[in-house]
Every structure is written in structure tokens, then in C-alpha cells.
Amino acid sequence: MSPFEVNEEGYFGRYGGAYIPEILQPCVKALRDNYRAIIDSDDFRKEYDALLRDYVGRPSPLYRSEALSALHGCTVYLKREDLNHTGAHKINNAIGQILLARRLGKSRIVAETGAGQHGVATATVCALMKMPCVVYMGATDVARQRPNVEKMRLLGAEVIPVESGNKTLKDACNEAIRDWCCHPEDTYYLIGSTMGPHPYPDLVARMQSVISREIKQQLQAKEGRPTPDYLVACIGGGSNAAGTVFHFLDDADVKIVLAEAGGEGADTPRTAATLAIGSEGVLHGSRSLVIQDEDGQVIEPYSISAGLDYPGIGPLHAHLVRTGRATSLAITDTEALRAAYELNRLDGILPALESAHALGALHRLKFKPTDVVVLTLSGRGDKDIDTYLAHAHDFD
């Protein structure tokens, strides 16, 4: 068994598990007992792969950026998850989980969302499968991600603004879990990231692992080798990062770099750099690293990116960083914005603010001319246009 696989108890090393209310135990147990058999079945794979191909538009391109390659003195490829239907990697997982929910006999979907991409993906697959959908979203994020909110509503989802706490992703997760507790018999909680109680972190990673599978195939065709020297991805809860690295975890020659939200600096109160400053704790059903005070109370995170301002991290990624398999970098708002404008002007690609953090990480790394770097663009920047316009004059 790989040291980076989840064990039978649901842990990646010392991180993971299922810390949940008693009322949810039957739901989680049913999912845990059945998810691998279902998603590994020929019937599931045939339907899932067909939808990824014909509905999502996979495989997503692996684009060699000549401009970034020249800038960083190596070969830089961008894995274009921004070109998927709905504009991000989130659709890969949403399709997989709704097929799973249907096979488990569930008839109603609840979800949480921060930047809105997971909410849009969930609303999309619910429309496709004719299932009712409720999406919880922090009121702060509702205001700053208005286009995605309207997309969800157009798709038929009920979007519920959450007014508690910091009114962001953490609070949306809290409300989605409360809903699930109230409707355990018919409701499936479609989690958008590699967080939550076991088996969700492993399930979401497997649904997103199509990204790394395609990277291997595409690099073989383009470079005559299936492995890069570096993999770079942004990380909030960790779904696009998990998908990017999944099939490379046991290849020690592949360096993994995770770019988290430094906000105004990891040494300031306004940050979401969980891997840099977090300590062990339990959040939303699993043991991982959490931004918290000495009494174990969650400290509200901050990031310019609605998708990265989460005070925790997926247990897989906590394990990867704490064991030294991956390196984490806390990228500030300014670094992310600068990198986003840079890609927009060099390649005509406006990335999501989340992905901009990964692009910012390239400037922190030193490459050799022979290095091959694959960076995942997790989503497109349409949803962040107001933020980009507000800061454009700072980078003229």
C-alpha cells in the first residue's frame, strides 16, 4: 500500500477520519462501504467517462506556454481545466458524485461553495440529472461572485446566502452539514473539495484524478516522457491539487508545489495560509491542519480569492506537506494579482484568482533549463472580473 493512500480507518498518515454527528453515521457508513465498488464498476466508469468526454469536453488541453517558458527559463505547460464546461475542474467531481448519489438511492443534493465554481458545477449536474439542488454560499461570497450566483439560479438551484461567521466558505460548509443532518434519508451532500469526513477526501481525489491521468498521457505524447519535474497547483481545500498529483504521488522524482492563499502575508492576521500556520484540529468532519487559536477556536481566514479563504486543508495535503512529499508556498494577494495580469497579457488567458496563486508560485521557484513544469489552471477568471478591474491600475 502506498504511504499516500487512505487507510482502512480513513486516515492519510495522522490526518483524516470521520468526526460526525450520530445522525449522519448511517449515511457516511453507506457511502464508505460502497463508494469504491461503485466508482470502480464497469457500469459507472462507462457512464462517467462518456459524460467527461461528451458533456465536459475532456481531455482538457495541455498547453505549452512559450511566454512563461521563456520567462522562467524552463518548459512550462498549463493544464487547461479552465476550458471545461462550467469553467473549472469542479465539474469532474460533481458528475462523479451525482452518479454515485443516484446509485445510492438519494433524491436531493446539497452543496457548499465559496468562489461559486463548485456551486455552478453542482447546479449543472443536478439540472442534467433532474434532481433538486440547494447550494449554501457565504453572504460575502454571494456579493463578490454575483455571476456564479445567477448562473446557479438560472440552472434551477436554490442558493441560500449564509449570514453567520465571516460569511464565507467555512460558514457555507457549516450550513450544508446542518441541512444534511436534517435530511439524512433522502439527501446527498456533494462536497466540492478533498475535505470532510472519510471517505470524501479520497472520493473527491479519485474523481479529480482524471487530471493527472491525462497529464501523463499528454506529456508522453509531447515530451516523450510521462512525468514532469514539477507539478504546481493552487490549494484551498485541495481538489484540483489532489487531481493534479494523484497519479504521481509515488514518483519521488516529481516535485509537488502547493500554492495557498497568503493574503496580506502569512505572518499577518489577514491570511488563509493553513499549511504555513495551521495546527492540528478537527474541522468539518476530519482531523487536519486548521487556522485556530490556543483554545481550538477557528480564526477567520482572509484571501482576495473566494475559493481559497478556508481555514482548513484536506487531510491528504496536510499529510503530503508534513511528510515532506510536497512543498507549500503562501502566495500573497499582490503576487497572485500580478501573476494573473502577466498571464493575461502574455498568453491571452485570464485565470481564476485561485489559479493565479499557482502562477505566482512560479516566481518563487528556481528552475533548470531542462525542467518540465506542469501547472494546473483550475478555472477561468470570468467570475473574478470585478476584482481584476478594481486592481488593474495597480499593475499598469
Secondary structure, 3 states (H helix, E strand, C coil): CCCCCCCCCCEECCEECCCCCHHHHHHHHHHHHHHHHHHCCHHHHHHHHHHHHHHHCCCCCEEECHHHHHHHCCEEEEEEHHHCCCCECHHHHHHHHHHHHHHCCCCEEEEEECCCHHHHHHHHHHHHHCCCEEEEEEHHHHHHCHHHHHHHHHCCCEEEEECCCCCCHHHHHHHHHHHHHHCCCCEEECCCCCCCCCCHHHHHHHHHCHHHHHHHHHHHHHHCCCCCCEEEEECCCCHHHHHHHHHHCCCCCCEEEEEEEEECCCCCCCCCCHHHHCEEEEECCEEEEECECCCCCECCCCCCCCCCCCCECCHHHHHHHHCCCEEEEEEEHHHHHHHHHHHHHHHCCCECHHHHHHHHHHCCCCCCCCCEEEEEECEEHHHHHHHHHHHHHHHC
